[in-house]
Amino acid sequence: MKLLVIGSGGREHALVWKLAQSPHATRIWCAPGNGGIGEEVLRSNGNPVECVDIKAEDLSKLLSFAQQVQPDLIVVGPDNPLALGIVDLFEKAGLRIWGPNQKAAQFEASKVFSQRFMESHGIPTARGGTFSDARSAKKFAESLNGRCAVKADGPALGKGVLICHDLGDATRAIDDILLNRAFGAAGAAIVIQELLEGTEISLHAICDGKTALLFPTAQDHKRALDGDQGLNTGGMGTISPAPFLSDADIQSVSRQIFEPWLQGCAEEGITFKGILYPGVMLTKQGPKVLEFNARFGDPEAQVYLTRLKNDLVEILQASIDGGLGGVQLRWSTDAAVCVIMASEGYPGAYSKGKVIDGLEEAARLPCTKIFHAGTRKSAGKFLTSGGRVLGVTASATTLVAARHAAYAAVEKIRFDGAHYRRDIGAKALMMCKR
């Protein structure tokens, strides 16, 4: 099979890496890819993965390329092309593509849509409201004493959520998004939710329009600095599984979220084929959905795909064909930890072009995989080209050992201004001791 993967981040590197292990894969392109993706080879025949210099949002060029090379399966990684309708466009052209169509992608593309959907179908979520004018938004924030999350309606690269602890914070956040358009068109409307207290986890399920197969738990670390301090980011690291939750806990959470979600999709005529990824807060009142995503999380994909034992090509095919009811997902019992190495200044302004050293030495460590996110290769050297640069991922029989292995690899990698959190997984271990 010929495969085309769309995207350029750590999530897409993990997808390519896993797809390249399938005996079905005989050729893989990735558009646009990154420095590390271009180093992968197919297990079936030793062919290299080919990076194609077409941006993930350039749907017309992607369509022309796909019509030229005729891949048997197209895999969409990031949210933006899904929101733009890439699945609808490619299906209309007779191409086989995996990911939710534009209507289904609204779960991530519009927080206003998601909030209203959850309220309509009894999916547990925070008390919230949707607004397009600052005055009514501030009045609602005042009813919450300013303790709220202010969210831009549209996609904002994982940074469109502002956490507010008092009315001053909330007022500034509303003005920044609605009036000053800090997130551009994504901030034409906002959702304001009460600030929930509890433990946040990431859930993933692969869907085929009528069935949702739940993944094991993961826990992301969104804030830029240790101790969950600093600005929100696209993710600074993750672990899987979350050791403080039992299988019974997970099934209970799943029933409360995925069952009404599937029923709601059926009632509203939404056929969702792809990954649904709700961020969930475990509160004293039970699990509550913070937001929905319509694709693999990043860096969650890195830990999930290192633990997945199934052939990914076969799973994606079943998702497209409505055949997940006959699939059993199989997972390694090992724990996995991903530590993001980011550029200095991320998630704010950062410089590019820093030489990355130590990658080969780190890659030689056992049970370790370095997933590239913001990198490019020039004159035989890897250079930084993004905010999140690398996802250093390691597996081991315990979370403690996996953390140790991941950080041992991180210590071997160097680039000017490298920044990473030193406490990925620490909170989960502390919770297990309580």
C-alpha positions in Angstrom: 0.0 0.0 0.0 1.1 3.6 -0.7 0.4 6.0 2.2 0.3 9.7 2.4 0.5 11.3 5.9 -0.3 15.0 6.3 1.4 17.1 8.9 4.8 18.1 10.3 4.9 17.7 14.0 5.7 15.1 16.7 2.3 13.5 16.3 2.9 13.0 12.6 6.4 11.6 13.2 4.8 9.0 15.6 2.1 8.2 13.0 4.7 7.7 10.2 7.0 5.6 12.5 4.1 3.3 13.4 2.7 3.1 9.9 6.2 2.3 8.5 6.2 -0.9 10.7 3.2 -2.3 8.9 3.8 -5.1 6.3 1.1 -3.4 4.2 3.1 -0.2 3.7 5.3 -0.2 0.7 5.7 3.5 0.2 5.1 6.5 2.5 5.0 10.2 1.7 4.6 12.9 4.4 3.6 16.5 3.6 5.4 18.5 4.6 7.1 16.3 7.2 10.2 17.3 9.2 13.9 16.4 9.6 13.2 13.3 11.7 10.4 11.9 9.5 12.7 11.9 6.5 15.0 9.5 8.4 12.4 6.8 8.8 12.4 3.6 6.6 9.7 1.1 5.9 10.1 -2.3 7.5 8.6 -4.1 4.5 11.3 -3.1 2.0 13.7 -0.6 3.5 12.5 2.3 1.4 12.9 5.7 3.0 9.9 7.9 3.9 9.7 10.8 1.4 8.9 14.3 2.7 7.0 16.5 0.3 7.2 20.3 0.6 3.5 21.0 0.7 2.0 22.7 3.8 -0.8 20.9 5.6 -3.2 23.7 5.1 -2.6 24.0 1.3 -5.5 21.7 0.3 -5.3 22.4 -3.4 -1.7 21.4 -3.7 -2.2 18.4 -1.5 -5.1 17.3 -3.6 -3.0 17.7 -6.8 -0.2 15.7 -5.3 -2.5 12.9 -4.1 -4.2 12.7 -7.5 -0.7 12.4 -9.1 0.7 9.6 -6.9 -2.7 7.9 -6.0 -2.0 6.7 -2.4 -4.2 3.9 -1.2 -4.6 5.6 2.2 -4.3 9.2 3.3 -3.8 9.9 7.0 -4.5 13.4 8.4 -2.6 14.4 11.5 -3.3 18.0 12.5 -6.6 19.8 13.2 -6.4 22.7 10.8 -6.8 20.7 7.5 -9.6 18.8 9.1 -11.4 22.0 10.0 -10.9 23.3 6.5 -12.6 20.2 5.1 -9.8 18.2 3.6 -11.7 14.9 4.2 -14.7 16.1 2.3 -12.6 17.5 -0.6 -10.5 14.3 -1.0 -13.5 12.0 -0.7 -15.2 13.9 -3.4 -12.2 13.3 -5.6 -12.5 9.6 -5.0 -9.5 9.3 -2.6 -9.5 7.2 0.5 -8.7 9.4 3.5 -8.8 8.9 7.3 -10.1 11.6 9.6 -13.3 13.3 10.6 -15.1 15.3 7.9 -15.7 19.0 8.2 -19.0 18.6 10.1 -17.5 16.2 12.6 -14.3 18.3 13.0 -16.5 21.0 14.5 -15.9 19.2 17.9 -12.5 20.8 17.9 -12.9 23.6 15.4 -15.6 25.3 17.4 -15.7 25.4 21.2 -19.1 27.1 20.9 -20.4 24.1 19.0 -18.9 21.6 21.5 -20.3 23.4 24.5 -23.8 23.5 23.0 -23.5 19.8 22.0 -22.5 18.7 25.4 -25.3 20.7 27.1 -27.8 19.3 24.6 -26.9 15.7 25.0 -26.1 15.4 28.7 -22.4 15.1 28.5 -20.9 16.2 31.8 -19.0 19.5 31.4 -18.3 22.7 33.2 -21.0 25.4 33.7 -20.4 27.7 30.8 -21.7 30.2 28.3 -20.9 31.3 24.7 -20.4 35.0 23.8 -19.5 37.3 20.9 -19.8 40.6 22.8 -17.5 41.6 25.7 -20.2 43.1 27.9 -22.3 40.0 28.3 -19.1 37.9 28.6 -17.9 40.0 31.5 -21.3 39.8 33.2 -21.1 36.0 33.1 -17.5 36.0 34.3 -18.6 38.1 37.2 -21.2 35.5 38.2 -18.3 33.1 38.5 -16.3 35.6 40.6 -13.8 35.7 37.8 -12.7 32.1 38.4 -13.0 30.8 34.9 -11.4 29.6 31.7 -11.9 31.9 28.7 -11.5 30.0 25.4 -11.3 31.3 21.8 -14.0 29.5 19.7 -11.6 28.4 16.9 -8.3 26.7 16.7 -5.4 28.6 18.2 -2.5 26.1 18.2 -3.3 24.8 21.7 -2.9 28.3 23.2 -6.4 29.8 23.0 -7.4 29.0 26.6 -6.7 31.7 29.3 -7.0 30.6 32.9 -8.4 33.3 35.2 -8.4 33.4 39.0 -10.2 36.7 39.6 -12.4 39.2 37.8 -9.4 41.3 36.7 -7.9 38.3 35.0 -11.2 37.4 33.3 -11.8 41.0 32.1 -8.3 41.1 30.5 -8.7 37.7 28.9 -12.1 38.7 27.4 -10.7 41.9 26.1 -7.6 40.2 24.7 -9.6 37.7 22.8 -12.8 39.5 21.7 -11.6 43.1 21.4 -7.8 42.9 20.7 -8.1 39.6 18.7 -5.1 38.1 20.3 -5.9 34.8 18.5 -7.2 36.4 15.3 -10.4 35.1 13.7 -10.4 32.2 16.2 -11.5 34.7 18.8 -14.6 36.0 17.0 -16.6 34.2 19.7 -15.6 32.7 23.1 -16.7 30.1 25.6 -16.4 30.9 29.3 -16.4 27.9 31.6 -16.3 27.8 35.4 -12.8 26.8 36.6 -12.9 23.2 37.6 -10.8 21.7 40.3 -9.4 18.2 40.1 -7.0 16.0 38.1 -6.9 16.4 34.3 -6.5 13.4 32.1 -6.5 12.8 28.3 -8.8 10.2 26.8 -8.7 9.0 23.3 -11.1 6.8 21.3 -10.9 5.7 17.7 -14.3 5.9 16.0 -15.9 4.5 12.8 -19.2 6.4 12.9 -21.0 4.1 15.2 -18.4 2.5 17.5 -15.8 4.1 19.7 -12.8 2.0 20.9 -11.3 3.5 24.1 -7.6 3.9 24.4 -5.7 3.6 27.8 -5.4 6.7 29.8 -2.8 9.4 29.3 -1.9 12.5 31.3 -0.7 15.6 29.5 1.3 18.5 31.0 0.1 21.7 29.4 1.8 24.4 31.4 5.3 25.5 30.2 7.0 25.3 33.6 7.5 22.8 36.4 4.8 22.5 38.9 2.1 23.4 36.3 3.2 27.0 36.3 3.6 29.3 33.3 1.6 29.7 30.1 -0.5 27.0 28.4 1.3 25.2 25.6 0.4 22.6 23.1 1.8 20.1 25.6 5.2 19.8 27.4 5.1 16.0 28.0 2.8 13.1 28.7 2.6 9.7 30.4 0.5 6.6 29.6 -1.1 5.0 31.4 -2.2 7.2 34.3 -1.4 4.9 37.2 -3.9 6.4 39.6 -6.9 5.1 37.7 -8.2 1.6 37.6 -9.9 -0.1 34.6 -13.2 0.2 36.4 -12.6 4.0 36.8 -11.9 4.3 33.1 -15.0 2.3 32.0 -17.1 4.5 34.2 -15.7 7.7 32.7 -16.2 6.2 29.2 -19.8 5.4 29.8 -20.6 8.9 31.1 -18.9 10.6 28.1 -18.7 8.4 25.0 -22.1 6.8 25.2 -24.1 10.1 25.2 -21.6 11.5 22.7 -22.3 8.6 20.2 -26.0 9.0 20.8 -25.8 12.8 20.2 -23.9 12.2 17.0 -26.6 9.9 15.7 -29.3 12.3 16.6 -27.6 15.2 14.8 -26.5 13.3 11.8 -22.8 13.4 12.5 -20.7 10.5 11.2 -17.4 10.8 13.1 -14.5 8.6 11.7 -11.2 9.3 13.4 -9.9 10.1 16.8 -12.0 11.8 19.4 -9.9 13.2 22.2 -11.7 14.8 25.1 -9.7 16.5 27.8 -11.3 15.4 31.1 -11.2 16.9 34.6 -11.8 14.4 37.3 -13.7 16.5 39.9 -15.3 15.6 43.2 -18.7 15.7 41.3 -17.4 13.2 38.7 -15.7 13.5 35.3 -16.3 16.6 33.3 -15.2 17.3 29.7 -13.0 20.4 29.3 -12.9 20.3 25.5 -13.0 18.0 22.6 -10.2 17.4 20.0 -10.8 15.7 16.7 -7.4 14.1 16.2 -4.5 12.5 18.1 -3.1 14.6 20.9 0.5 15.7 20.7 2.4 14.5 22.6 -0.2 11.8 23.5 0.3 10.2 20.1 3.9 9.5 20.9 3.1 7.5 24.1 0.1 5.8 22.6 1.7 4.6 19.4 4.8 3.3 21.2 2.4 1.2 23.4 0.0 0.0 20.6 0.6 -3.5 19.4 -1.9 -3.6 16.6 -1.1 -2.9 13.0 -2.0 0.8 12.6 -2.8 0.5 8.9 -5.4 -2.1 9.7 -7.0 -0.1 12.5 -7.3 3.0 10.3 -8.8 1.0 7.5 -11.4 -0.4 9.9 -12.2 3.1 11.1 -12.9 4.2 7.6 -15.0 1.1 6.7 -17.1 1.1 9.9 -15.5 -2.2 11.0 -14.2 -1.3 14.5 -16.8 -3.4 16.1 -14.7 -6.5 15.2 -11.4 -5.0 16.3 -9.7 -5.6 19.7 -7.0 -3.0 20.5 -3.9 -4.6 22.1 -1.5 -2.6 24.2 1.9 -3.1 25.8 1.7 -3.3 29.6 4.8 -1.1 29.7 4.5 2.6 30.8 5.6 5.3 28.3 6.8 8.8 29.0 7.4 11.6 26.5 9.3 14.7 27.5 9.1 17.7 25.1 12.3 19.6 24.5 11.3 23.1 23.4 12.9 26.3 22.1 13.7 29.0 24.6 10.8 31.4 24.8 8.1 28.9 23.8 5.1 29.2 23.8 6.0 32.9 23.1 8.5 34.2 20.6 11.5 31.9 19.9 14.4 31.8 17.5 15.1 29.0 15.0 18.1 27.4 13.4 19.9 26.1 16.5 22.1 23.1 15.9 20.9 19.9 17.7 23.6 17.6 19.0 23.4 14.3 20.8 20.5 12.7 18.8 22.4 9.6 17.7 23.8 9.0 21.3 20.3 9.4 22.8 18.7 7.1 20.1 21.1 4.3 21.0 19.6 4.0 24.5 17.3 1.0 24.9 13.5 1.4 24.6 13.9 5.0 23.5 12.6 6.9 20.5 13.2 10.5 19.6 10.2 11.9 17.8 11.0 15.1 15.8 8.5 18.0 15.9 10.1 21.4 15.0 13.3 20.3 13.2 14.8 20.4 9.7 17.9 18.9 8.3 20.6 21.0 6.5 24.1 20.0 5.4 23.8 16.8 7.4 22.8 18.6 10.7 19.5 18.8 12.4 18.4 22.3 13.2 15.5 23.6 15.3 12.6 25.0 13.3 9.7 25.3 15.8 8.6 25.9 19.3 8.3 22.3 20.4 11.4 20.6 18.9 11.6 17.0 20.1 9.5 14.5 21.9 11.9 12.3 23.8 10.0 9.1 24.5 10.9 6.0 26.5 9.1 2.8 27.7 9.7 0.6 30.7 7.9 -1.8 33.0 7.1 1.0 35.5 6.4 4.7 35.3 9.4 5.4 37.5 11.7 3.5 35.1 10.2 5.1 32.0 10.7 8.6 33.5 14.3 7.7 34.3 14.9 6.4 30.8 13.3 9.5 29.1 15.3 12.0 31.1 18.5 10.0 30.6 18.0 10.5 26.8 17.1 14.2 27.3 20.4 14.8 29.1 22.3 13.6 26.0 20.6 16.1 23.6 21.8 19.7 23.4 20.8 22.8 21.5 21.1 26.4 22.4 18.2 27.5 24.7 16.7 24.0 25.1 13.9 24.1 27.6 12.0 21.2 29.1 10.0 20.4 32.2 11.7 18.2 34.7 8.6 16.9 36.4 6.7 15.0 33.7 4.9 12.2 35.5 5.9 13.3 39.0 2.4 14.4 40.0 1.0 11.0 38.9 3.5 9.2 41.1 2.6 11.4 44.1 -1.1 10.7 43.6 -0.3 7.0 43.8 1.3 7.4 47.2 -1.7 9.2 48.7 
